[in-house]
């Protein structure tokens, strides 16, 4: 979801659902017109950057019309998409037969514990609300963590100018604030920043993800030791983000 198509953050839920149903019925957000470009983006900034392994099961939380879910399915990841918009799910099922799509609540995902190797969300509206640290955002993080398997990855991708500003519909939260939110449920071990696009990878504190330890020119893939201070974790994560910015 992009800021141009987001519902007002304080709108009642039925109004929000109606807004997105209409958005998807009218063609969604236009990503399909540049499918090759975004497929390459998925390969570089998600699969390669975070060492995703084809064959791993993936859940796309807030999948909308299923565009991003299908890109992962095309790349070899058995994929499931969930969204609260029945209209979006109807479009997804028609357009993309490879993934599985369900209507569901991101804050109370309709899956058993430890169900997926990768739990992904891109531009979900929770992360663009003026107040990031709401009960709804915390429920979202907890729900994503609950369905993540041991050794799995939470991958959060969002657009932000990272200056604390924004519009009434889309706040530009700082990376440090997103790290703080995620850190309440998982270990944010790696950040990729490309222009105003930010990707954060997090692993379970009790069951870290196995990684190669190689570098890709942006940042070193090292993880803070579970149990280290929140301040130290945040400092390391932000240091990696600054190095990524300098390397782009």
C-alpha positions in Angstrom: 0.0 0.0 0.0 1.2 3.5 -0.8 0.4 6.8 0.8 -1.6 7.9 -2.2 -4.1 5.0 -1.7 -4.3 4.7 2.1 -7.4 5.3 4.1 -7.5 8.0 6.8 -5.8 6.5 9.8 -8.7 7.3 12.2 -11.5 6.0 9.9 -13.8 3.3 11.3 -12.8 -0.2 10.2 -15.8 -0.7 7.9 -14.9 2.5 6.1 -11.3 1.4 5.8 -12.3 -2.0 4.3 -14.7 -0.3 1.9 -11.9 2.1 0.8 -9.5 -0.8 0.0 -12.2 -2.9 -1.7 -12.8 0.0 -4.0 -9.1 0.6 -4.5 -8.4 -3.0 -5.6 -11.6 -3.1 -7.8 -10.2 -0.1 -9.7 -6.8 -1.6 -10.4 -5.0 -1.5 -7.1 -1.7 0.5 -6.9 -0.4 0.0 -10.4 2.6 -2.3 -9.7 1.6 -4.8 -12.3 2.5 -2.4 -15.1 6.2 -2.7 -14.0 6.2 -6.4 -13.0 9.7 -7.1 -14.3 11.1 -4.1 -12.3 9.5 -5.3 -9.1 10.5 -8.9 -9.7 14.1 -7.8 -9.8 13.5 -5.7 -6.7 12.2 -8.8 -4.8 15.3 -10.7 -6.0 17.8 -8.1 -4.9 16.4 -6.5 -1.8 14.4 -9.3 -0.3 15.7 -12.7 -1.5 19.4 -12.0 -1.9 19.8 -9.3 0.7 18.1 -11.4 3.5 19.3 -14.8 2.2 15.8 -16.2 1.7 15.9 -19.8 0.5 13.5 -21.0 -2.3 11.2 -23.7 -0.8 10.7 -21.8 2.5 7.1 -21.1 3.2 6.1 -17.4 3.2 3.1 -15.5 4.6 2.4 -12.1 3.1 0.6 -10.1 5.8 -1.6 -7.3 4.3 -1.2 -8.8 0.8 -3.9 -6.6 -0.8 -4.4 -7.7 -4.4 -1.7 -10.4 -4.1 0.9 -8.8 -6.4 3.9 -9.2 -4.1 2.7 -12.6 -2.9 2.8 -13.8 -6.4 6.3 -12.5 -7.1 7.5 -14.6 -4.2 5.6 -17.6 -5.4 7.1 -17.1 -8.9 10.6 -17.1 -7.3 10.0 -20.5 -5.7 8.5 -19.7 -2.3 5.2 -21.5 -1.4 3.3 -18.4 -0.5 0.1 -17.5 1.3 -1.5 -14.0 1.4 -3.9 -12.6 4.0 -5.7 -9.3 4.0 -8.8 -7.8 5.6 -10.1 -6.6 2.3 -12.5 -9.2 0.7 -12.3 -7.2 -2.5 -8.5 -7.4 -2.5 -8.6 -11.2 -1.9 -11.1 -11.7 -4.7 -8.9 -9.9 -7.1 -5.8 -11.8 -5.9 -7.5 -15.2 -6.3 -8.5 -14.3 -9.9 -5.2 -12.8 -11.0 -2.7 -15.1 -9.3 -3.6 -18.8 -9.1 -0.2 -19.9 -7.6 -0.5 -18.6 -4.0 -3.2 -19.3 -1.4 -5.2 -16.2 -0.4 -7.4 -15.8 2.7 -9.4 -12.9 4.2 -8.1 -12.4 7.7 -7.0 -9.9 10.4 -3.3 -9.1 10.5 -3.5 -8.5 14.2 -5.0 -12.0 14.8 -3.6 -14.1 12.0 -5.8 -17.2 11.2 -2.9 -19.7 11.4 -1.4 -22.0 14.0 1.7 -21.0 15.9 5.0 -21.6 14.1 3.4 -22.0 10.7 5.8 -20.1 8.3 9.5 -19.8 7.6 9.1 -16.2 6.4 6.5 -13.7 7.6 6.6 -10.7 5.2 4.7 -7.4 5.2 5.1 -4.5 2.8 3.7 -1.0 3.4 1.1 -2.2 5.8 -0.9 0.8 7.1 -0.1 0.2 10.7 3.5 1.4 10.1 2.4 4.7 8.5 0.0 5.9 11.2 1.1 9.1 13.0 1.3 7.2 16.3 3.5 4.1 15.6 3.4 2.6 19.1 -0.3 1.8 19.3 -1.9 -1.3 20.7 -2.8 -2.3 17.1 0.8 -2.1 16.0 1.9 -4.2 18.9 -0.8 -6.8 18.2 0.5 -6.9 14.6 4.0 -7.5 15.6 3.0 -10.2 18.2 0.8 -11.9 15.6 3.6 -12.0 13.0 6.0 -13.4 15.6 3.5 -16.0 16.8 3.2 -17.7 13.4 7.0 -17.6 12.7 8.8 -20.9 12.9 12.1 -21.3 14.8 14.9 -20.2 12.6 12.5 -18.1 10.5 12.5 -14.5 9.4 10.2 -11.6 9.8 10.7 -9.2 6.9 9.2 -5.8 7.1 9.4 -3.4 4.1 8.1 0.1 4.0 8.5 3.5 2.4 9.6 6.4 4.6 11.6 9.6 4.3 12.7 8.8 7.8 12.5 12.4 9.0 9.6 12.2 11.4 7.4 14.2 9.2 4.8 13.1 6.7 1.1 13.7 5.8 -2.1 13.0 7.8 -2.3 9.7 5.9 1.3 8.7 6.0 3.9 9.4 8.7 7.6 9.2 7.8 8.8 7.2 10.8 12.5 7.0 11.6 14.2 3.6 11.2 15.1 3.7 14.9 11.4 3.9 15.8 10.6 0.9 13.6 13.4 -1.0 15.2 12.1 -0.2 18.7 8.6 -1.5 17.7 9.9 -4.7 16.2 12.4 -5.3 19.1 9.4 -5.8 21.4 8.9 -9.3 19.9 11.9 -10.2 17.8 15.6 -9.4 17.2 16.0 -6.9 14.3 19.4 -8.2 13.0 19.7 -6.6 9.5 18.5 -3.4 7.8 18.6 -2.6 4.1 18.0 1.1 3.0 17.6 2.0 -0.6 16.5 5.6 -1.2 13.4 5.9 0.9 12.7 2.2 1.0 13.6 0.4 4.2 13.7 -3.3 4.8 14.2 -4.7 8.3 14.8 -8.4 9.0 14.1 -9.8 12.4 14.6 -13.3 13.9 13.2 -15.0 17.0 15.2 -14.3 20.1 14.9 -17.9 21.2 15.7 -19.5 17.8 17.9 -17.3 15.5 18.1 -17.7 11.8 21.1 -19.5 10.3 23.0 -17.2 7.9 26.1 -17.4 5.8 27.9 -14.4 7.4 28.9 -13.1 4.0 28.7 -9.4 3.1 27.0 -7.9 0.0 28.6 -4.4 0.0 25.9 -2.9 2.1 26.3 -4.3 5.6 27.7 -7.2 7.5 25.3 -10.0 8.4 26.0 -10.3 12.1 23.4 -10.5 14.9 23.6 -9.0 18.3 23.7 -11.6 21.1 20.3 -12.3 22.5 20.0 -10.6 25.9 22.1 -7.7 24.9 20.8 -4.3 25.8 18.1 -2.6 23.7 20.4 0.4 23.3 23.2 -1.7 22.0 21.0 -3.5 19.6 19.6 -0.3 18.2 23.0 1.3 17.9 24.3 -1.7 15.9 21.2 -1.7 13.6 21.4 2.0 12.9 25.1 1.7 12.2 24.3 -0.9 9.6 21.7 1.3 8.1 24.1 4.2 7.8 26.7 2.0 6.1 24.0 0.9 3.7 23.1 4.5 2.9 26.7 5.3 2.2 27.1 2.3 -0.1 24.1 3.0 -2.4 
